[in-house]
Amino acid sequence: MFRKKILLCSISLIGLSGCISTSPTNANFVSGKYVYGKEGVGGEEFYLNFSDDNTFSYSEGAGCEVGSGKWEQNGDELILSTDNKKYYFEILHNKLIIFKNDKSDDFQYIDVLDSEKFGHVAYVENDTVYMLSGNTFDFKTISDDIVSIALTKATYKDNIEDEYEEEVDSYKKIIYRTNGRMTMFSIDNTKIHVIQSDGEDEAEIEAVKKDGSKEIYKIIYDCACG
């Protein structure tokens, strides 16, 4: 058995220890799909989709018209412009951005609060997994030999007050109460989904491979709040 470290920066967090710094980064912005850390209209994704040609499109959820515009990076600031609105974000990481409500126009349907985050859909980079809460990560993207995973430990400052497990349809919902806060996960075969997190936290995943061997992964995740 050996240990790898996986950092799940759940899609709108206070700031991740050892993962993401809230100080200016001058990071090069990475295009792609970024998802809001909370639900959009109708419970569906509220996303921003950035293209390499400095155009972007977005949808606030179910039945919402897809808008579009231009984006530009100015240092650690990301500026989105449509025909009649502007939205400002701070780049915390090259795949994690936070909304600057005080400078921005309002979105049409969703009230995005100051410092709430949008994150690149779950991805792996140098044995690190980055996610926003609300995203799902499949451990088969690390190794196709992984056949199942189990959440073996979750702590908030090593203070677990309660933990229990529920069966929901075909997957398990695992709930931890830690220091008065609650985190909820669901696990379906090799996939883990952070349903809810009230703040930065840590957990441990045991992954079982086809040959019966096991690997332990450390995860760090955070909430969808500002």
C-alpha atoms as a printed R data frame, in Angstrom:
    type eleno elety resid chain resno       x      y       z
1   ATOM     1    CA   MET     A     1   0.000  0.000   0.000
2   ATOM     2    CA   PHE     A     2   1.297  3.447  -0.776
3   ATOM     3    CA   ARG     A     3   0.027  6.942  -0.296
4   ATOM     4    CA   LYS     A     4  -0.730  9.630  -2.809
5   ATOM     5    CA   LYS     A     5  -2.043 13.063  -2.064
6   ATOM     6    CA   ILE     A     6  -5.120 14.386  -3.801
7   ATOM     7    CA   LEU     A     7  -6.355 17.896  -3.190
8   ATOM     8    CA   LEU     A     8 -10.033 18.440  -3.919
9   ATOM     9    CA   CYS     A     9 -10.475 22.143  -3.961
10  ATOM    10    CA   SER     A    10 -14.165 22.131  -3.669
11  ATOM    11    CA   ILE     A    11 -15.450 24.328  -5.962
12  ATOM    12    CA   SER     A    12 -15.977 27.641  -3.563
13  ATOM    13    CA   LEU     A    13 -13.888 27.588  -0.665
14  ATOM    14    CA   ILE     A    14 -12.470 29.767   1.903
15  ATOM    15    CA   GLY     A    15  -8.949 28.912   0.689
16  ATOM    16    CA   LEU     A    16  -7.160 25.614   0.714
17  ATOM    17    CA   SER     A    17  -4.240 24.940   2.954
18  ATOM    18    CA   GLY     A    18  -1.307 23.741   0.922
19  ATOM    19    CA   CYS     A    19  -3.316 23.861  -2.256
20  ATOM    20    CA   ILE     A    20  -4.520 27.290  -3.223
21  ATOM    21    CA   SER     A    21  -3.301 30.645  -1.998
22  ATOM    22    CA   THR     A    22  -5.714 33.555  -1.725
23  ATOM    23    CA   SER     A    23  -2.895 36.012  -2.393
24  ATOM    24    CA   PRO     A    24  -2.325 37.281  -5.939
25  ATOM    25    CA   THR     A    25  -0.828 34.611  -8.168
26  ATOM    26    CA   ASN     A    26  -0.352 36.173 -11.605
27  ATOM    27    CA   ALA     A    27  -1.379 32.729 -12.844
28  ATOM    28    CA   ASN     A    28  -2.020 32.210 -16.511
29  ATOM    29    CA   PHE     A    29  -5.731 31.643 -16.870
30  ATOM    30    CA   VAL     A    30  -6.678 28.236 -18.295
31  ATOM    31    CA   SER     A    31  -9.641 28.114 -20.671
32  ATOM    32    CA   GLY     A    32 -12.362 25.505 -20.388
33  ATOM    33    CA   LYS     A    33 -15.603 24.935 -18.494
34  ATOM    34    CA   TYR     A    34 -15.912 26.465 -15.029
35  ATOM    35    CA   VAL     A    35 -18.803 25.498 -12.759
36  ATOM    36    CA   TYR     A    36 -20.392 27.541  -9.971
37  ATOM    37    CA   GLY     A    37 -20.044 25.867  -6.579
38  ATOM    38    CA   LYS     A    38 -23.789 26.015  -5.941
39  ATOM    39    CA   GLU     A    39 -26.773 24.855  -7.969
40  ATOM    40    CA   GLY     A    40 -28.048 26.826 -10.925
41  ATOM    41    CA   VAL     A    41 -31.646 27.221 -12.063
42  ATOM    42    CA   GLY     A    42 -33.611 23.985 -11.800
43  ATOM    43    CA   GLY     A    43 -30.794 22.300  -9.889
44  ATOM    44    CA   GLU     A    44 -28.594 22.169 -12.977
45  ATOM    45    CA   GLU     A    45 -25.099 23.529 -13.498
46  ATOM    46    CA   PHE     A    46 -24.435 27.236 -13.707
47  ATOM    47    CA   TYR     A    47 -21.318 27.309 -15.859
48  ATOM    48    CA   LEU     A    48 -18.951 29.607 -17.714
49  ATOM    49    CA   ASN     A    49 -17.259 28.108 -20.774
50  ATOM    50    CA   PHE     A    50 -14.081 29.917 -21.861
51  ATOM    51    CA   SER     A    51 -12.498 29.449 -25.299
52  ATOM    52    CA   ASP     A    52  -8.891 30.060 -26.282
53  ATOM    53    CA   ASP     A    53  -9.958 32.828 -28.681
54  ATOM    54    CA   ASN     A    54 -11.046 34.978 -25.684
55  ATOM    55    CA   THR     A    55 -14.750 34.350 -26.176
56  ATOM    56    CA   PHE     A    56 -16.969 32.753 -23.542
57  ATOM    57    CA   SER     A    57 -20.482 31.389 -23.191
58  ATOM    58    CA   TYR     A    58 -22.506 30.742 -20.072
59  ATOM    59    CA   SER     A    59 -25.766 29.318 -18.787
60  ATOM    60    CA   GLU     A    60 -27.324 29.837 -15.363
61  ATOM    61    CA   GLY     A    61 -29.135 26.484 -15.443
62  ATOM    62    CA   ALA     A    62 -32.162 24.628 -16.797
63  ATOM    63    CA   GLY     A    63 -34.097 26.416 -19.518
64  ATOM    64    CA   CYS     A    64 -31.794 29.440 -19.395
65  ATOM    65    CA   GLU     A    65 -30.639 31.055 -22.584
66  ATOM    66    CA   VAL     A    66 -26.932 30.635 -23.215
67  ATOM    67    CA   GLY     A    67 -25.232 34.014 -23.182
68  ATOM    68    CA   SER     A    68 -21.878 34.896 -24.683
69  ATOM    69    CA   GLY     A    69 -19.206 37.560 -24.757
70  ATOM    70    CA   LYS     A    70 -15.489 38.261 -24.539
71  ATOM    71    CA   TRP     A    71 -13.016 37.646 -21.724
72  ATOM    72    CA   GLU     A    72  -9.638 39.153 -20.942
73  ATOM    73    CA   GLN     A    73  -7.042 38.696 -18.239
74  ATOM    74    CA   ASN     A    74  -5.452 41.701 -16.533
75  ATOM    75    CA   GLY     A    75  -2.914 40.383 -14.011
76  ATOM    76    CA   ASP     A    76  -4.900 38.461 -11.406
77  ATOM    77    CA   GLU     A    77  -8.197 39.868 -12.647
78  ATOM    78    CA   LEU     A    78 -10.491 38.202 -15.173
79  ATOM    79    CA   ILE     A    79 -12.951 40.508 -16.949
80  ATOM    80    CA   LEU     A    80 -16.010 39.165 -18.792
81  ATOM    81    CA   SER     A    81 -17.928 41.465 -21.129
82  ATOM    82    CA   THR     A    82 -21.266 40.891 -22.840
83  ATOM    83    CA   ASP     A    83 -23.242 43.400 -24.934
84  ATOM    84    CA   ASN     A    84 -24.510 45.212 -21.837
85  ATOM    85    CA   LYS     A    85 -22.842 43.744 -18.748
86  ATOM    86    CA   LYS     A    86 -19.434 43.192 -17.177
87  ATOM    87    CA   TYR     A    87 -18.381 40.592 -14.646
88  ATOM    88    CA   TYR     A    88 -15.143 40.666 -12.674
89  ATOM    89    CA   PHE     A    89 -13.332 37.717 -11.121
90  ATOM    90    CA   GLU     A    90 -10.084 37.261  -9.226
91  ATOM    91    CA   ILE     A    91  -7.864 34.379 -10.357
92  ATOM    92    CA   LEU     A    92  -6.897 32.409  -7.255
93  ATOM    93    CA   HIS     A    93  -5.415 29.542  -9.227
94  ATOM    94    CA   ASN     A    94  -5.127 28.977 -12.934
95  ATOM    95    CA   LYS     A    95  -8.305 26.862 -12.720
96  ATOM    96    CA   LEU     A    96 -10.191 28.549  -9.866
97  ATOM    97    CA   ILE     A    97 -11.773 32.020  -9.935
98  ATOM    98    CA   ILE     A    98 -13.804 34.057  -7.424
99  ATOM    99    CA   PHE     A    99 -16.572 36.528  -8.213
100 ATOM   100    CA   LYS     A   100 -16.111 40.220  -7.372
101 ATOM   101    CA   ASN     A   101 -19.686 41.242  -6.653
102 ATOM   102    CA   ASP     A   102 -18.885 44.858  -5.756
103 ATOM   103    CA   LYS     A   103 -17.526 45.575  -9.244
104 ATOM   104    CA   SER     A   104 -19.796 43.369 -11.329
105 ATOM   105    CA   ASP     A   105 -23.238 43.538 -12.849
106 ATOM   106    CA   ASP     A   106 -25.816 41.027 -11.597
107 ATOM   107    CA   PHE     A   107 -26.446 37.777 -13.406
108 ATOM   108    CA   GLN     A   108 -30.015 37.411 -14.613
109 ATOM   109    CA   TYR     A   109 -31.316 34.578 -12.419
110 ATOM   110    CA   ILE     A   110 -28.687 33.571  -9.852
111 ATOM   111    CA   ASP     A   111 -27.516 35.912  -7.104
112 ATOM   112    CA   VAL     A   112 -23.785 35.180  -6.953
113 ATOM   113    CA   LEU     A   113 -22.324 36.580  -3.744
114 ATOM   114    CA   ASP     A   114 -18.979 38.281  -3.347
115 ATOM   115    CA   SER     A   115 -16.030 35.835  -3.235
116 ATOM   116    CA   GLU     A   116 -18.105 32.823  -4.315
117 ATOM   117    CA   LYS     A   117 -16.143 30.596  -6.630
118 ATOM   118    CA   PHE     A   118 -16.279 28.988 -10.035
119 ATOM   119    CA   GLY     A   119 -13.897 26.121 -10.703
120 ATOM   120    CA   HIS     A   120 -12.654 24.175 -13.669
121 ATOM   121    CA   VAL     A   121 -14.439 20.823 -13.853
122 ATOM   122    CA   ALA     A   122 -12.620 18.114 -11.902
123 ATOM   123    CA   TYR     A   123  -9.184 17.413 -13.283
124 ATOM   124    CA   VAL     A   124  -5.963 15.690 -12.298
125 ATOM   125    CA   GLU     A   125  -2.615 17.416 -12.399
126 ATOM   126    CA   ASN     A   126   0.623 15.923 -11.043
127 ATOM   127    CA   ASP     A   127  -1.203 13.387  -8.853
128 ATOM   128    CA   THR     A   128  -3.478 16.140  -7.554
129 ATOM   129    CA   VAL     A   129  -7.233 16.245  -8.103
130 ATOM   130    CA   TYR     A   130  -8.958 19.617  -8.081
131 ATOM   131    CA   MET     A   131 -12.730 19.858  -7.644
132 ATOM   132    CA   LEU     A   132 -15.405 22.251  -6.554
133 ATOM   133    CA   SER     A   133 -18.085 21.055  -4.169
134 ATOM   134    CA   GLY     A   134 -20.864 19.834  -6.376
135 ATOM   135    CA   ASN     A   135 -18.413 18.171  -8.772
136 ATOM   136    CA   THR     A   136 -17.888 14.433  -9.164
137 ATOM   137    CA   PHE     A   137 -14.518 12.746  -9.534
138 ATOM   138    CA   ASP     A   138 -14.024  9.249 -10.948
139 ATOM   139    CA   PHE     A   139 -10.902  7.521  -9.626
140 ATOM   140    CA   LYS     A   140 -10.722  5.512 -12.856
141 ATOM   141    CA   THR     A   141  -9.240  8.641 -14.393
142 ATOM   142    CA   ILE     A   142  -6.179  7.941 -12.234
143 ATOM   143    CA   SER     A   143  -6.056  4.214 -12.976
144 ATOM   144    CA   ASP     A   144  -8.432  1.985 -14.908
145 ATOM   145    CA   ASP     A   145  -7.420 -0.812 -12.505
146 ATOM   146    CA   ILE     A   146  -9.336  0.827  -9.650
147 ATOM   147    CA   VAL     A   147 -12.609 -1.050  -9.161
148 ATOM   148    CA   SER     A   148 -14.035  0.521  -5.993
149 ATOM   149    CA   ILE     A   149 -13.375  3.220  -3.428
150 ATOM   150    CA   ALA     A   150 -14.328  3.790   0.192
151 ATOM   151    CA   LEU     A   151 -14.247  6.935   2.273
152 ATOM   152    CA   THR     A   152 -12.242  5.836   5.294
153 ATOM   153    CA   LYS     A   153 -11.779  9.060   7.239
154 ATOM   154    CA   ALA     A   154 -12.960 12.645   7.268
155 ATOM   155    CA   THR     A   155 -11.802 15.186   9.806
156 ATOM   156    CA   TYR     A   156 -12.143 18.846  10.526
157 ATOM   157    CA   LYS     A   157  -9.200 19.749  12.737
158 ATOM   158    CA   ASP     A   158  -9.287 16.133  13.968
159 ATOM   159    CA   ASN     A   159 -12.646 16.713  15.633
160 ATOM   160    CA   ILE     A   160 -15.221 14.238  14.332
161 ATOM   161    CA   GLU     A   161 -18.417 14.526  16.347
162 ATOM   162    CA   ASP     A   162 -20.579 12.076  14.435
163 ATOM   163    CA   GLU     A   163 -20.583 10.009  11.272
164 ATOM   164    CA   TYR     A   164 -23.195  7.831   9.645
165 ATOM   165    CA   GLU     A   165 -24.037  6.313   6.305
166 ATOM   166    CA   GLU     A   166 -27.265  6.091   4.325
167 ATOM   167    CA   GLU     A   167 -28.197  4.122   1.229
168 ATOM   168    CA   VAL     A   168 -29.623  6.370  -1.485
169 ATOM   169    CA   ASP     A   169 -30.797  4.509  -4.576
170 ATOM   170    CA   SER     A   170 -27.706  2.649  -5.851
171 ATOM   171    CA   TYR     A   171 -25.055  4.663  -4.032
172 ATOM   172    CA   LYS     A   172 -24.024  5.437  -0.487
173 ATOM   173    CA   LYS     A   173 -24.413  8.847   1.052
174 ATOM   174    CA   ILE     A   174 -21.830  9.401   3.755
175 ATOM   175    CA   ILE     A   175 -22.386 12.200   6.234
176 ATOM   176    CA   TYR     A   176 -19.853 13.563   8.687
177 ATOM   177    CA   ARG     A   177 -20.495 16.112  11.378
178 ATOM   178    CA   THR     A   178 -17.254 17.792  12.360
179 ATOM   179    CA   ASN     A   179 -16.902 20.536  14.923
180 ATOM   180    CA   GLY     A   180 -20.512 21.617  14.464
181 ATOM   181    CA   ARG     A   181 -20.270 21.570  10.678
182 ATOM   182    CA   MET     A   182 -21.528 18.936   8.276
183 ATOM   183    CA   THR     A   183 -20.004 17.430   5.160
184 ATOM   184    CA   MET     A   184 -21.887 15.064   2.847
185 ATOM   185    CA   PHE     A   185 -20.431 12.776   0.189
186 ATOM   186    CA   SER     A   186 -21.911 10.202  -2.140
187 ATOM   187    CA   ILE     A   187 -19.950  7.250  -3.471
188 ATOM   188    CA   ASP     A   188 -20.962  5.229  -6.512
189 ATOM   189    CA   ASN     A   189 -18.444  2.499  -7.387
190 ATOM   190    CA   THR     A   190 -15.318  4.506  -8.275
191 ATOM   191    CA   LYS     A   191 -16.908  7.970  -8.168
192 ATOM   192    CA   ILE     A   192 -17.030 10.397  -5.265
193 ATOM   193    CA   HIS     A   193 -19.267 13.449  -5.187
194 ATOM   194    CA   VAL     A   194 -19.004 16.213  -2.601
195 ATOM   195    CA   ILE     A   195 -22.654 17.025  -1.927
196 ATOM   196    CA   GLN     A   196 -22.040 19.578   0.796
197 ATOM   197    CA   SER     A   197 -19.118 21.032   2.686
198 ATOM   198    CA   ASP     A   198 -19.318 23.823   5.225
199 ATOM   199    CA   GLY     A   199 -15.629 24.675   4.985
200 ATOM   200    CA   GLU     A   200 -12.129 23.437   4.315
201 ATOM   201    CA   ASP     A   201 -11.758 19.828   5.397
202 ATOM   202    CA   GLU     A   202  -9.740 16.684   4.825
203 ATOM   203    CA   ALA     A   203 -10.663 13.111   4.059
204 ATOM   204    CA   GLU     A   204  -9.052  9.843   3.066
205 ATOM   205    CA   ILE     A   205 -10.017  7.493   0.252
206 ATOM   206    CA   GLU     A   206  -9.079  3.813   0.024
207 ATOM   207    CA   ALA     A   207  -9.040  2.648  -3.594
208 ATOM   208    CA   VAL     A   208  -9.164 -1.081  -4.363
209 ATOM   209    CA   LYS     A   209  -7.544 -2.323  -7.589
210 ATOM   210    CA   LYS     A   210  -8.344 -5.374  -9.718
211 ATOM   211    CA   ASP     A   211  -5.531 -7.415  -8.160
212 ATOM   212    CA   GLY     A   212  -6.849 -6.716  -4.658
213 ATOM   213    CA   SER     A   213  -4.138 -4.201  -3.774
214 ATOM   214    CA   LYS     A   214  -5.140 -0.942  -2.160
215 ATOM   215    CA   GLU     A   215  -3.994  2.655  -2.416
216 ATOM   216    CA   ILE     A   216  -4.735  5.448   0.038
217 ATOM   217    CA   TYR     A   217  -5.463  8.928  -1.291
218 ATOM   218    CA   LYS     A   218  -5.681 12.056   0.807
219 ATOM   219    CA   ILE     A   219  -8.246 14.611  -0.287
220 ATOM   220    CA   ILE     A   220  -8.695 18.230   0.722
221 ATOM   221    CA   TYR     A   221 -11.928 19.937  -0.229
222 ATOM   222    CA   ASP     A   222 -13.828 23.069   0.663
223 ATOM   223    CA   CYS     A   223 -17.251 24.639   0.537
224 ATOM   224    CA   ALA     A   224 -19.110 26.521  -2.161
225 ATOM   225    CA   CYS     A   225 -19.356 29.596   0.017
226 ATOM   226    CA   GLY     A   226 -17.378 32.774  -0.212
